[in-house]
Amino acid sequence: MPLLEIKNLTLEFISGDAAVRVLDDVSLTVDRGETVCLVGESGCGKSVTTLSITRLLPEPPARYIGGEILLGGRNVLKMPKSELRQARGGIVSYVFQEPGASLNPVIRIGKQIKEALTLHRPGQATDAEVIRLLKLVGIAAPESRMKDYPFQMSGGMQQRVMIAMALASEPDLLVADEPTTALDVTTQAQILELLRDLNRRLGMSILLITHNLGIVGDMAGRVAVMYAGQVVELSPARPLLERPLHPYTRALLAAVPKLSGNGSRLSPIAGAVPRAGHAPPGCRFAPRCAIARPECSQSVPELVEVELKRWVRCPFWQ
């Protein structure tokens, strides 16, 4: 049984008298100990999908109108509030994009980590456990750094503190929402290596949101590609990088700068992701697709397994 199984999830936001569909028939699984990358341009629905896992989206305006979200076989959409509070942190922990915005600027970082311990492991809410967690995420001199305020730390160290807070509850699944945003390249590499090491040592599952396909090969066992609120390709990482099937995945990879290039121009994807509630008829990528046909705008393609463990939402993937 997968640790996380999202089945045909459909989600709307209520805006006045209108309902705007932001997720449509999203399916995704994460096995125990597995790292899955969720990739796509900004506005594709990646963050909304992961926030839905523990129903962190306010209801309303969010409204779940179809599908299931199973954590260890339990349907999150039917959990009572008490069980849902335990799942938030106890089973699934989050690391968000901007650590500076997530940490309280007027509370010492040791106290903030201890608060997470108090909520989920009250018997371990001690300075010794805070120090252990800071050591675990690679912060030097944790005995003194736990007394620091967030502004006394660099962006990379703040992100390590956020990861320590997420690990305080000993979750089964760590959701990392673009955890290297706004960090320099060296620090980005250090944070990603830290996540890989935690996955190996703790056997913890990771769901990593990114728009950077350059890190997918090093991090992920499987990759889910999202576009306009739908998963358009789901595949093991290496086959996807070597031979992408969906035209959108091919276009994303073609737009990645190559160090070994001959100075030729990049291949940008024309147009932009459609706004939520304004998706074109039929295939949502058709207006930007290099191989689109007239029939692409007439029917919505289904996500179909076309090869072993490879799913694609395009009838013309070949």
DOLUM-760269 format. One line per 4 residues: for each residue x, y, z of N, C-alpha, C. Coordinates in nm, 3 decimals. Atoms other than C-alpha are relative to their C-alpha. Example, Ala and Ser with C-alpha at 12.3 -4.5 7.8 and 13.67 -1.06 7.14 Angstrom:
<pts>
0.089/-0.119/0.000/1.230/-0.450/0.780/0.090/0.120/0.000 | -0.082/-0.119/-0.006/1.367/-0.106/0.714/-0.077/0.109/0.073 .
</pts>
This chain:
<pts>
0.084/-0.120/0.000/0.000/0.000/0.000/0.088/0.125/0.000 | -0.079/-0.124/0.000/0.143/0.346/-0.091/-0.023/0.079/0.127 | 0.017/-0.090/-0.115/0.204/0.591/0.191/-0.103/0.107/-0.033 | 0.095/-0.102/0.047/0.018/0.858/-0.008/-0.057/-0.043/-0.134 .
0.066/0.031/0.127/-0.235/0.792/-0.279/-0.108/0.104/-0.026 | 0.099/-0.098/0.043/-0.421/1.076/-0.451/-0.071/-0.059/-0.121 | 0.079/0.063/0.106/-0.703/0.941/-0.666/-0.100/0.099/-0.059 | 0.098/-0.080/0.076/-0.880/1.156/-0.927/-0.050/0.121/0.078 .
0.036/-0.115/-0.083/-0.872/1.465/-0.704/-0.043/0.118/-0.087 | 0.051/-0.120/0.067/-1.082/1.758/-0.825/-0.033/0.103/0.107 | 0.012/-0.106/-0.102/-1.075/2.088/-0.636/-0.040/0.130/-0.066 | 0.042/-0.132/0.047/-1.247/2.421/-0.685/0.025/0.106/0.106 .
0.001/-0.116/-0.088/-1.207/2.767/-0.535/-0.129/0.078/-0.028 | 0.121/-0.080/0.014/-1.527/2.961/-0.472/0.040/0.147/-0.001 | -0.030/-0.142/0.015/-1.496/3.319/-0.595/-0.130/0.073/-0.030 | 0.131/-0.063/0.018/-1.816/3.516/-0.541/-0.105/-0.106/-0.028 .
0.100/0.098/0.040/-2.088/3.328/-0.720/0.057/-0.105/-0.095 | -0.061/0.091/0.097/-1.841/3.145/-0.944/0.086/-0.105/0.070 | -0.088/0.107/-0.047/-1.654/2.818/-0.891/0.111/-0.018/-0.102 | -0.115/0.009/0.089/-1.303/2.807/-1.037/0.072/-0.132/0.026 .
-0.064/0.130/-0.016/-1.161/2.460/-1.093/0.151/0.016/-0.012 | -0.145/-0.015/0.000/-0.791/2.453/-1.001/0.074/-0.133/-0.010 | -0.054/0.134/0.019/-0.726/2.077/-0.988/-0.106/-0.085/-0.066 | 0.097/0.078/0.076/-0.888/1.835/-1.228/0.051/-0.141/-0.022 .
-0.031/0.142/0.020/-0.863/1.456/-1.199/0.149/-0.029/0.024 | -0.143/0.020/-0.033/-0.519/1.458/-1.031/0.018/-0.133/0.073 | -0.034/0.128/-0.064/-0.377/1.115/-0.945/0.150/-0.009/0.017 | -0.142/0.005/-0.034/-0.042/1.055/-0.775/0.020/-0.091/0.119 .
-0.033/0.083/-0.116/0.121/0.807/-0.537/0.144/0.027/0.045 | -0.135/-0.004/-0.057/0.423/0.818/-0.306/0.014/-0.122/0.089 | -0.023/0.119/-0.081/0.557/0.491/-0.166/0.088/0.034/0.120 | -0.084/-0.021/-0.119/0.732/0.456/0.169/0.147/-0.001/-0.040 .
-0.141/-0.012/0.030/1.093/0.568/0.144/0.032/0.055/-0.138 | -0.019/-0.046/0.138/1.042/0.707/-0.207/0.009/0.152/-0.006 | -0.002/-0.143/0.030/1.128/1.052/-0.342/-0.067/0.021/-0.135 | 0.074/-0.032/0.122/0.883/1.189/-0.599/0.013/0.150/-0.023 .
-0.005/-0.142/0.036/0.933/1.520/-0.781/-0.126/0.038/-0.076 | 0.116/-0.056/0.066/0.634/1.728/-0.887/0.047/0.126/-0.072 | -0.060/-0.109/0.078/0.740/1.959/-1.171/-0.104/0.067/-0.090 | 0.087/-0.076/0.089/0.582/2.222/-1.393/0.022/0.148/0.022 .
-0.013/-0.144/-0.011/0.566/2.595/-1.452/-0.081/0.055/0.117 | 0.079/-0.067/-0.104/0.434/2.839/-1.193/-0.145/0.010/-0.046 | 0.142/-0.007/0.033/0.054/2.827/-1.182/-0.059/-0.129/-0.050 | 0.050/0.129/0.050/0.024/2.461/-1.279/-0.081/-0.077/0.105 .
0.077/0.069/-0.104/-0.124/2.354/-0.943/0.083/-0.087/0.092 | -0.087/0.086/-0.081/0.178/2.195/-0.773/-0.022/0.025/0.149 | 0.014/-0.032/-0.143/0.151/2.377/-0.440/-0.140/-0.030/0.051 | 0.138/0.028/-0.041/-0.229/2.349/-0.428/-0.018/-0.151/0.022 .
0.009/0.146/-0.015/-0.195/1.972/-0.478/0.057/-0.045/0.133 | -0.064/0.046/-0.123/0.044/1.931/-0.187/-0.069/0.056/0.125 | 0.074/-0.054/-0.114/-0.151/2.163/0.045/-0.130/-0.077/0.022 | 0.123/0.079/-0.012/-0.456/1.949/-0.028/0.020/-0.129/0.077 .
-0.027/0.130/-0.062/-0.285/1.641/0.116/-0.049/-0.005/0.144 | 0.050/-0.005/-0.139/-0.366/1.751/0.472/-0.106/0.108/0.017 | 0.109/-0.098/-0.001/-0.644/1.995/0.381/0.041/0.131/0.069 | -0.046/-0.127/-0.054/-0.441/2.305/0.464/-0.065/0.119/-0.068 .
0.070/-0.108/0.069/-0.644/2.508/0.216/-0.129/0.032/0.076 | 0.124/-0.036/-0.071/-0.923/2.703/0.393/-0.123/-0.044/-0.080 | 0.124/0.047/0.062/-1.268/2.559/0.323/-0.121/0.074/0.059 | -0.038/-0.055/0.130/-1.419/2.779/0.183/0.117/0.097/0.012 .
0.049/0.010/0.138/-1.292/2.910/-0.055/0.025/-0.134/-0.069 | -0.025/0.128/0.065/-1.152/2.564/-0.133/-0.119/-0.093/0.018 | 0.107/0.098/-0.008/-1.404/2.291/-0.209/0.042/-0.126/-0.077 | -0.035/0.127/0.063/-1.320/1.927/-0.276/-0.127/-0.061/-0.059 .
0.124/0.047/0.064/-1.570/1.799/-0.529/0.014/-0.140/-0.059 | -0.013/0.136/0.052/-1.426/1.462/-0.628/0.135/-0.059/0.034 | -0.125/0.070/-0.023/-1.163/1.200/-0.565/0.025/-0.033/0.146 | -0.041/0.042/-0.134/-0.978/1.069/-0.259/0.146/0.038/0.023 .
-0.139/-0.018/-0.043/-0.659/1.148/-0.067/0.023/-0.099/0.113 | -0.021/0.107/-0.096/-0.538/0.838/0.115/0.139/0.011/0.062 | -0.125/0.004/-0.076/-0.269/0.853/0.386/0.002/-0.130/0.078 | -0.002/0.131/-0.066/-0.177/0.501/0.489/-0.133/-0.071/-0.008 .
0.130/0.064/0.019/-0.515/0.390/0.355/-0.118/0.077/0.057 | 0.108/-0.081/-0.060/-0.715/0.654/0.550/-0.030/0.120/-0.090 | 0.042/-0.109/0.086/-0.915/0.906/0.346/0.002/0.132/0.076 | -0.014/-0.130/-0.067/-0.808/1.256/0.450/-0.128/0.081/-0.010 .
0.120/-0.081/0.021/-1.128/1.405/0.309/-0.113/-0.039/0.093 | 0.103/0.044/-0.093/-1.330/1.207/0.563/0.049/-0.005/0.145 | -0.055/0.004/-0.135/-1.103/1.246/0.867/-0.069/0.102/0.091 | 0.045/-0.100/-0.096/-1.244/1.412/1.180/0.114/0.098/0.030 .
-0.100/-0.105/-0.022/-1.063/1.730/1.287/0.113/-0.046/0.092 | -0.104/0.046/-0.092/-0.878/1.557/1.571/0.103/-0.087/-0.072 | -0.093/0.087/0.075/-0.728/1.296/1.338/0.077/0.081/-0.104 | -0.065/-0.084/0.099/-0.652/1.560/1.078/0.112/0.082/0.063 .
-0.105/-0.076/-0.069/-0.456/1.768/1.332/0.121/-0.088/0.025 | -0.111/0.092/-0.022/-0.246/1.461/1.411/0.074/-0.030/-0.129 | -0.063/0.027/0.130/-0.182/1.397/1.042/0.089/0.115/-0.042 | -0.081/-0.117/0.034/-0.053/1.752/1.001/0.121/0.007/0.091 .
-0.122/0.005/-0.079/0.301/1.713/1.122/0.031/-0.141/0.044 | -0.025/0.136/-0.047/0.259/1.366/1.267/0.028/-0.096/-0.112 | -0.023/0.086/0.117/0.239/1.200/0.926/0.065/0.078/-0.114 | -0.050/-0.084/0.109/0.307/1.483/0.680/0.050/0.132/0.056 .
-0.056/-0.130/-0.038/0.539/1.779/0.743/0.038/0.077/-0.126 | -0.025/-0.086/0.114/0.602/2.074/0.515/0.123/0.087/0.021 | -0.106/-0.101/0.005/0.904/2.284/0.422/-0.037/0.093/-0.115 | 0.051/-0.094/0.099/0.792/2.598/0.240/0.114/0.077/-0.066 .
-0.100/-0.066/0.085/0.968/2.822/-0.013/0.085/0.101/0.074 | -0.069/-0.115/-0.060/1.059/3.123/0.199/0.016/-0.022/0.149 | -0.016/0.023/-0.144/1.206/3.028/0.539/-0.012/0.128/0.082 | 0.008/-0.126/-0.072/1.231/3.394/0.635/-0.143/0.043/0.029 .
0.140/-0.033/-0.020/0.855/3.428/0.598/-0.071/-0.101/0.090 | 0.064/0.105/-0.080/0.778/3.103/0.784/0.045/0.001/0.145 | -0.052/-0.007/-0.136/0.997/3.159/1.090/-0.046/0.128/0.068 | 0.040/-0.118/-0.076/0.878/3.397/1.363/0.125/0.082/0.031 .
-0.124/-0.078/-0.014/1.133/3.683/1.364/0.034/0.040/0.143 | -0.026/-0.047/-0.136/1.096/3.760/1.736/0.010/-0.115/0.100 | -0.014/0.116/-0.089/1.129/3.406/1.877/0.126/-0.076/-0.040 | -0.124/0.073/0.026/1.459/3.220/1.910/-0.032/-0.133/-0.067 .
0.030/0.119/0.081/1.487/2.925/1.673/-0.012/-0.126/0.085 | 0.013/0.116/-0.087/1.536/2.675/1.955/-0.141/-0.013/0.057 | 0.136/0.002/-0.055/1.201/2.773/2.105/-0.101/-0.038/-0.107 | 0.093/0.034/0.108/1.031/2.743/1.764/0.004/-0.150/-0.030 .
-0.011/0.145/0.020/1.163/2.390/1.717/-0.064/-0.074/0.117 | 0.057/0.065/-0.119/1.063/2.303/2.074/-0.153/0.004/-0.003 | 0.146/-0.008/0.012/0.708/2.417/1.997/-0.052/-0.117/-0.085 | 0.039/0.114/0.084/0.687/2.156/1.719/0.011/-0.130/0.078 .
-0.016/0.119/-0.083/0.819/1.895/1.962/-0.113/-0.012/0.103 | 0.106/0.001/-0.102/0.562/1.994/2.226/-0.132/-0.049/-0.058 | 0.126/0.038/0.063/0.278/1.944/1.980/-0.005/-0.149/-0.034 | 0.003/0.136/0.054/0.382/1.602/1.849/0.079/-0.102/0.083 .
-0.076/0.092/-0.086/0.638/1.453/2.091/0.032/0.070/0.131 | -0.020/-0.081/-0.121/0.588/1.631/2.423/0.105/-0.055/0.095 | -0.101/0.058/-0.089/0.812/1.388/2.609/0.142/0.030/-0.044 | -0.133/-0.031/0.053/1.105/1.493/2.388/0.023/0.149/-0.021 .
-0.013/-0.144/0.019/1.055/1.870/2.404/0.108/0.056/0.093 | -0.114/-0.039/-0.084/1.402/1.931/2.552/0.106/0.069/-0.084 | -0.113/-0.062/0.071/1.711/2.133/2.466/0.085/-0.105/-0.068 | -0.083/0.106/0.058/1.895/1.807/2.402/-0.057/-0.048/-0.133 .
0.061/0.044/0.125/1.646/1.704/2.134/0.009/0.109/-0.106 | -0.017/-0.110/0.094/1.659/2.049/1.974/0.141/-0.002/-0.056 | -0.139/0.006/0.044/2.037/2.021/1.959/0.021/-0.118/-0.095 | -0.014/0.118/0.088/2.011/1.672/1.807/-0.056/0.028/-0.139 .
0.062/-0.031/0.130/1.778/1.797/1.534/0.084/0.099/-0.079 | -0.085/-0.097/0.070/2.003/2.092/1.453/0.126/-0.067/-0.054 | -0.115/0.076/0.050/2.299/1.856/1.426/-0.038/-0.084/-0.120 | 0.048/0.087/0.107/2.092/1.627/1.205/-0.005/0.074/-0.134 .
0.010/-0.077/0.125/2.042/1.907/0.950/0.128/0.078/-0.030 | -0.131/-0.053/0.036/2.407/2.009/0.958/0.030/0.141/0.048 | -0.030/-0.132/-0.055/2.407/2.327/1.170/0.110/-0.015/0.104 | -0.114/0.006/-0.091/2.742/2.377/1.344/-0.031/0.076/0.129 .
0.016/-0.063/-0.131/2.759/2.474/1.713/-0.147/0.018/0.036 | 0.145/-0.014/-0.024/2.387/2.399/1.770/-0.033/0.051/0.140 | 0.026/-0.045/-0.136/2.416/2.471/2.145/-0.014/0.152/0.006 | 0.010/-0.146/0.002/2.471/2.839/2.069/-0.098/0.049/-0.106 .
0.087/-0.048/0.108/2.279/2.867/1.741/-0.148/-0.014/0.035 | 0.140/0.013/-0.038/1.957/2.749/1.905/-0.051/0.124/0.073 | 0.038/-0.123/-0.069/1.960/3.080/2.094/-0.011/0.119/-0.095 | 0.004/-0.108/0.098/1.975/3.283/1.771/-0.143/0.031/-0.043 .
0.123/-0.037/0.068/1.689/3.475/1.615/0.018/-0.026/-0.150 | -0.014/0.030/0.143/1.614/3.401/1.246/0.085/0.100/-0.077 | -0.075/-0.100/0.077/1.766/3.731/1.127/0.151/-0.015/0.017 | -0.143/0.022/-0.022/2.102/3.619/1.267/0.055/-0.115/-0.085 .
-0.039/0.114/0.081/2.112/3.330/1.021/-0.013/0.033/-0.149 | 0.010/-0.014/0.145/2.169/3.311/0.646/-0.125/-0.072/-0.050 | 0.116/0.066/0.058/1.893/3.195/0.412/0.014/-0.151/0.002 | -0.022/0.144/-0.001/2.049/2.850/0.386/-0.016/-0.060/0.139 .
0.014/0.050/-0.137/2.069/2.811/0.764/-0.146/0.006/0.046 | 0.142/-0.007/-0.033/1.710/2.930/0.802/-0.076/-0.118/-0.060 | 0.067/0.114/0.062/1.603/2.660/0.557/0.033/-0.129/0.073 | -0.036/0.118/-0.080/1.793/2.400/0.760/-0.082/-0.004/0.130 .
0.084/-0.006/-0.120/1.604/2.519/1.069/-0.141/-0.044/-0.033 | 0.134/0.041/0.042/1.276/2.478/0.879/-0.008/-0.152/-0.016 | -0.003/0.145/0.017/1.376/2.122/0.790/0.006/-0.069/0.137 | -0.007/0.055/-0.135/1.467/2.055/1.155/-0.138/0.004/0.067 .
0.134/-0.010/-0.057/1.121/2.179/1.260/-0.094/-0.104/-0.062 | 0.083/0.099/0.067/0.959/1.954/1.000/0.031/-0.141/0.049 | -0.041/0.133/-0.045/1.159/1.655/1.128/-0.033/-0.024/0.147 | 0.023/0.013/-0.144/1.072/1.724/1.492/-0.112/-0.097/0.032 .
0.114/0.088/-0.025/0.747/1.530/1.462/0.021/-0.141/-0.053 | -0.032/0.131/0.060/0.919/1.234/1.292/-0.107/-0.043/-0.100 | 0.105/0.029/0.098/0.687/1.243/0.988/0.038/-0.117/-0.090 | -0.024/0.103/0.102/0.648/0.965/0.734/0.028/0.063/-0.136 .
-0.012/-0.067/0.130/0.632/1.215/0.445/0.040/0.145/0.021 | -0.043/-0.139/-0.003/0.822/1.541/0.401/-0.035/0.063/-0.135 | 0.034/-0.073/0.121/0.672/1.782/0.148/0.087/0.125/-0.006 | -0.092/-0.113/0.014/0.935/2.028/0.027/-0.043/0.082/-0.122 .
0.054/-0.084/0.107/0.784/2.313/-0.176/0.108/0.098/-0.046 | -0.109/-0.081/0.055/1.071/2.453/-0.383/0.090/0.052/0.112 | -0.075/-0.042/-0.119/1.299/2.457/-0.076/0.128/0.077/-0.030 | -0.124/-0.070/0.032/1.592/2.612/-0.266/-0.025/0.135/-0.066 .
0.032/-0.130/0.061/1.408/2.920/-0.397/0.074/0.112/0.073 | -0.068/-0.120/-0.052/1.608/3.243/-0.350/0.133/-0.030/0.069 | -0.131/0.034/-0.056/1.920/3.055/-0.234/0.104/-0.003/-0.110 | -0.106/0.005/0.101/2.254/3.075/-0.409/0.026/-0.146/-0.040 .
-0.017/0.133/0.059/2.367/2.779/-0.619/0.069/-0.096/0.096 | -0.072/0.087/-0.093/2.610/2.641/-0.360/-0.091/-0.045/0.114 | 0.091/0.034/-0.109/2.351/2.656/-0.082/-0.112/-0.092/-0.049 | 0.101/0.089/0.058/2.090/2.499/-0.311/0.050/-0.144/-0.001 .
-0.056/0.136/0.007/2.320/2.201/-0.366/0.011/-0.062/0.139 | -0.012/0.051/-0.137/2.377/2.168/0.010/-0.136/-0.044/0.055 | 0.134/0.035/-0.049/2.002/2.168/0.089/-0.049/-0.128/-0.068 | 0.043/0.120/0.072/1.931/1.908/-0.181/0.076/-0.123/0.047 .
-0.078/0.113/-0.052/2.214/1.688/-0.055/-0.048/-0.038/0.139 | 0.055/0.028/-0.132/2.072/1.720/0.295/-0.128/-0.082/-0.012 | 0.125/0.075/0.019/1.731/1.600/0.172/0.028/-0.143/-0.045 | -0.037/0.135/0.044/1.891/1.305/-0.008/0.052/-0.082/0.116 .
-0.058/0.072/-0.113/2.084/1.213/0.305/-0.108/-0.039/0.101 | 0.109/0.032/-0.093/1.773/1.233/0.525/-0.087/-0.113/-0.053 | 0.078/0.108/0.061/1.585/1.011/0.281/0.069/-0.134/0.018 | -0.076/0.125/-0.014/1.863/0.750/0.297/0.006/-0.044/0.146 .
-0.023/0.037/-0.140/1.920/0.762/0.674/-0.129/-0.030/0.076 | 0.124/0.012/-0.077/1.562/0.796/0.799/-0.106/-0.082/-0.071 | 0.101/0.073/0.075/1.376/0.610/0.524/-0.128/0.080/-0.019 | 0.116/-0.089/0.008/1.144/0.911/0.503/-0.034/0.027/-0.146 .
0.044/-0.034/0.135/0.937/0.969/0.190/0.009/0.151/-0.020 | -0.009/-0.142/0.032/0.984/1.304/0.014/-0.081/0.028/-0.125 | 0.070/-0.053/0.118/0.751/1.488/-0.222/0.057/0.139/-0.024 | -0.075/-0.124/0.026/0.960/1.764/-0.378/-0.062/0.074/-0.117 .
0.053/-0.086/0.105/0.802/2.047/-0.574/0.116/0.082/-0.058 | -0.105/-0.079/0.064/1.031/2.211/-0.827/-0.041/0.035/-0.141 | 0.013/-0.030/0.143/1.032/2.386/-1.162/0.135/-0.019/-0.069 | -0.136/0.018/0.050/1.400/2.299/-1.206/0.023/-0.147/-0.035 .
-0.020/0.138/0.042/1.433/1.981/-1.411/0.144/-0.045/0.017 | -0.140/0.037/-0.017/1.808/1.995/-1.355/0.026/-0.082/0.126 | -0.024/0.073/-0.125/1.770/1.850/-1.003/-0.077/-0.132/0.005 | 0.087/0.118/-0.006/1.519/1.578/-1.090/0.078/-0.130/-0.005 .
-0.075/0.124/0.017/1.770/1.317/-1.201/0.075/-0.041/0.125 | -0.076/0.031/-0.121/1.969/1.344/-0.877/-0.090/-0.031/0.119 | 0.084/0.009/-0.119/1.671/1.355/-0.640/-0.107/-0.108/-0.007 | 0.127/0.072/0.005/1.374/1.159/-0.769/0.013/-0.144/-0.046 .
0.020/0.133/0.055/1.279/0.799/-0.814/-0.104/0.006/-0.110 | 0.104/-0.021/0.100/0.967/0.908/-1.002/-0.030/0.149/-0.013 | 0.031/-0.140/0.029/0.845/1.233/-1.157/-0.144/0.009/-0.048 | 0.133/-0.034/0.050/0.496/1.375/-1.201/0.008/0.140/-0.059 .
-0.003/-0.130/0.069/0.465/1.658/-1.455/-0.142/0.055/-0.002 | 0.133/-0.062/-0.005/0.173/1.898/-1.401/-0.010/0.115/-0.098 | 0.030/-0.114/0.086/0.012/2.141/-1.640/-0.147/0.038/0.017 | 0.136/-0.056/-0.009/-0.294/2.361/-1.581/-0.093/-0.087/0.084 .
0.085/0.072/-0.093/-0.422/2.158/-1.287/-0.015/-0.148/-0.026 | 0.006/0.142/0.031/-0.365/1.813/-1.438/0.140/-0.060/-0.001 | -0.124/0.073/0.021/-0.091/1.551/-1.423/0.001/-0.047/-0.145 | -0.005/0.035/0.143/0.017/1.510/-1.788/0.100/-0.112/-0.029 .
-0.092/0.113/0.017/0.303/1.262/-1.741/0.047/-0.046/0.137 | -0.045/0.061/-0.124/0.402/1.023/-1.464/0.093/-0.114/-0.039 | -0.099/0.094/0.049/0.720/0.819/-1.501/0.115/-0.012/0.097 | -0.129/0.004/-0.068/1.036/0.688/-1.336/0.091/0.110/-0.055 .
-0.075/-0.121/0.036/1.289/0.973/-1.343/0.091/-0.019/-0.120 | -0.099/0.013/0.107/1.560/0.836/-1.570/-0.063/-0.016/-0.137 | 0.064/0.008/0.132/1.334/0.722/-1.857/-0.063/0.132/-0.044 | 0.062/-0.128/0.036/1.151/1.055/-1.842/0.104/0.099/-0.052 .
-0.103/-0.094/0.043/1.474/1.254/-1.871/0.064/-0.043/-0.131 | -0.064/0.050/0.123/1.614/1.031/-2.146/-0.096/0.001/-0.119 | 0.097/0.007/0.110/1.291/1.001/-2.348/-0.135/0.047/0.049 | 0.130/-0.051/-0.044/1.007/1.230/-2.241/-0.108/-0.031/-0.103 .
0.108/0.041/0.090/0.670/1.129/-2.386/-0.098/0.114/-0.031 | 0.099/-0.106/0.023/0.435/1.425/-2.340/0.068/0.121/-0.064 | -0.061/-0.118/0.064/0.498/1.730/-2.564/0.038/0.109/0.099 | -0.033/-0.102/-0.099/0.494/1.955/-2.255/0.131/-0.035/0.070 .
-0.124/0.042/-0.063/0.767/1.751/-2.085/0.118/0.022/-0.093 | -0.106/-0.023/0.098/0.973/1.763/-2.404/0.036/0.148/-0.008 | -0.024/-0.144/0.009/0.930/2.139/-2.421/0.073/0.052/0.124 | -0.070/-0.041/-0.122/1.037/2.181/-2.056/0.147/-0.037/-0.006 .
-0.139/0.045/0.008/1.352/1.978/-2.114/0.077/0.077/-0.106 | -0.067/-0.075/0.107/1.430/2.165/-2.436/0.036/0.142/0.045 | -0.025/-0.135/-0.048/1.420/2.492/-2.241/0.109/0.007/0.107 | -0.104/0.003/-0.103/1.686/2.381/-1.989/0.134/0.037/-0.063 .
-0.133/-0.034/0.054/2.025/2.553/-2.053/0.096/-0.117/0.012 | -0.097/0.110/0.002/2.303/2.310/-2.142/0.141/0.056/0.002 | -0.137/-0.049/-0.012/2.663/2.364/-2.032/0.084/-0.037/-0.121 | -0.080/0.047/0.114/2.791/2.170/-2.332/-0.052/0.053/-0.134 .
0.060/-0.051/0.122/2.592/2.375/-2.584/0.099/0.075/-0.086 | -0.087/-0.071/0.094/2.733/2.554/-2.886/-0.036/0.147/-0.010 | 0.037/-0.141/0.001/2.590/2.892/-2.797/-0.131/0.028/-0.069 | 0.127/-0.021/0.068/2.259/2.837/-2.972/-0.105/0.051/0.099 .
0.105/-0.056/-0.084/1.945/3.007/-2.840/-0.081/-0.111/0.066 | 0.089/0.094/-0.067/1.721/2.833/-2.588/-0.131/-0.012/-0.077 | 0.128/0.023/0.066/1.387/2.693/-2.699/-0.112/0.028/0.100 | 0.107/-0.030/-0.096/1.120/2.875/-2.494/-0.133/-0.060/-0.044 .
0.135/0.047/0.031/0.761/2.752/-2.473/-0.085/0.123/-0.026 | 0.082/-0.116/0.035/0.538/3.000/-2.652/-0.124/0.007/0.090 | 0.121/-0.017/-0.078/0.247/3.146/-2.458/0.022/-0.014/0.149 | -0.006/0.010/-0.145/0.167/3.100/-2.090/-0.102/-0.101/0.049 .
0.096/0.092/-0.062/-0.012/2.862/-1.855/-0.135/0.071/0.012 | 0.130/-0.066/-0.011/-0.387/2.937/-1.874/-0.038/0.024/0.146 | 0.045/-0.029/-0.135/-0.538/3.101/-1.569/-0.104/-0.103/0.043 | 0.098/0.095/-0.053/-0.744/2.879/-1.342/-0.140/0.043/-0.040 .
0.135/-0.029/0.044/-1.096/2.854/-1.474/-0.009/0.047/-0.144 | -0.001/-0.047/0.139/-0.989/2.963/-1.824/0.076/-0.099/-0.089 | -0.067/0.101/0.081/-0.851/2.636/-1.961/-0.070/-0.014/-0.135 | 0.062/0.018/0.132/-0.907/2.585/-2.334/-0.072/-0.133/-0.007 .
0.068/0.129/0.015/-1.138/2.305/-2.451/0.097/-0.107/-0.047 | -0.087/0.110/0.042/-0.986/1.963/-2.506/0.128/-0.003/0.080 | -0.132/0.004/-0.065/-0.615/1.928/-2.429/0.041/0.140/0.042 | -0.031/-0.133/-0.052/-0.507/2.218/-2.211/0.132/0.055/-0.053 .
-0.128/-0.045/0.052/-0.159/2.229/-2.363/-0.005/0.027/-0.150 | 0.009/-0.008/0.146/-0.283/2.229/-2.724/0.037/0.137/-0.057 | -0.036/-0.130/0.060/-0.255/2.610/-2.781/0.150/0.029/-0.002 | -0.145/-0.023/-0.007/0.118/2.592/-2.696/0.079/-0.117/-0.059 .
-0.065/0.125/0.038/0.191/2.248/-2.839/0.050/0.004/-0.144 | -0.060/0.000/0.133/0.423/2.201/-3.137/-0.060/-0.106/-0.091 | 0.053/0.108/0.083/0.242/1.885/-3.254/-0.152/-0.007/0.008 | 0.145/0.001/-0.017/-0.119/1.987/-3.184/-0.072/-0.025/-0.132 .
0.084/0.029/0.115/-0.387/1.861/-3.424/-0.140/0.055/0.027 | 0.135/-0.055/-0.021/-0.744/1.984/-3.478/-0.080/-0.076/0.105 | 0.077/0.079/-0.095/-0.886/1.696/-3.273/0.043/0.022/0.145 | -0.049/-0.023/-0.136/-0.677/1.802/-2.971/-0.092/0.094/0.078 .
0.088/-0.097/-0.068/-0.925/2.081/-2.895/-0.143/-0.051/0.013 | 0.136/0.052/0.002/-1.228/1.855/-2.923/-0.032/-0.094/0.117 | 0.025/0.092/-0.112/-1.184/1.605/-2.637/0.116/0.005/0.099 | -0.102/-0.004/-0.105/-0.999/1.593/-2.307/0.071/-0.135/0.005 .
-0.071/0.128/-0.004/-0.725/1.327/-2.319/0.008/-0.056/0.142 | -0.012/0.066/-0.129/-0.706/1.073/-2.037/0.146/-0.034/0.029 | -0.133/0.044/-0.040/-0.396/0.979/-1.838/0.005/-0.152/-0.014 | 0.000/0.141/0.038/-0.310/0.638/-1.984/0.140/-0.058/0.017 .
-0.129/0.070/-0.009/-0.033/0.387/-1.907/0.035/-0.053/-0.139 | -0.037/0.036/0.136/0.140/0.360/-2.245/0.121/-0.093/-0.005 | -0.112/0.091/-0.018/0.451/0.175/-2.127/0.002/-0.040/0.147 | -0.005/0.045/-0.138/0.539/-0.010/-1.808/0.037/0.115/0.093 .
-0.018/-0.104/-0.102/0.504/0.243/-1.519/0.014/0.141/-0.059 | -0.006/-0.132/0.064/0.482/0.531/-1.768/-0.140/0.040/-0.047 | 0.134/-0.048/0.028/0.160/0.732/-1.789/0.011/0.134/-0.071 | -0.004/-0.127/0.074/0.091/1.014/-2.034/-0.141/0.040/-0.042 .
0.131/-0.055/0.038/-0.206/1.240/-2.112/0.011/0.062/-0.139 | -0.009/-0.046/0.138/-0.163/1.264/-2.489/-0.014/-0.119/-0.094 | 0.015/0.113/0.091/-0.294/1.030/-2.762/0.105/0.000/-0.112 | -0.099/-0.010/0.108/-0.020/1.151/-3.000/0.143/0.004/0.054 .
-0.131/-0.007/-0.066/0.275/1.099/-2.764/0.111/-0.062/-0.085 | -0.103/0.063/0.084/0.454/0.883/-3.023/0.047/0.089/-0.114 .
</pts>
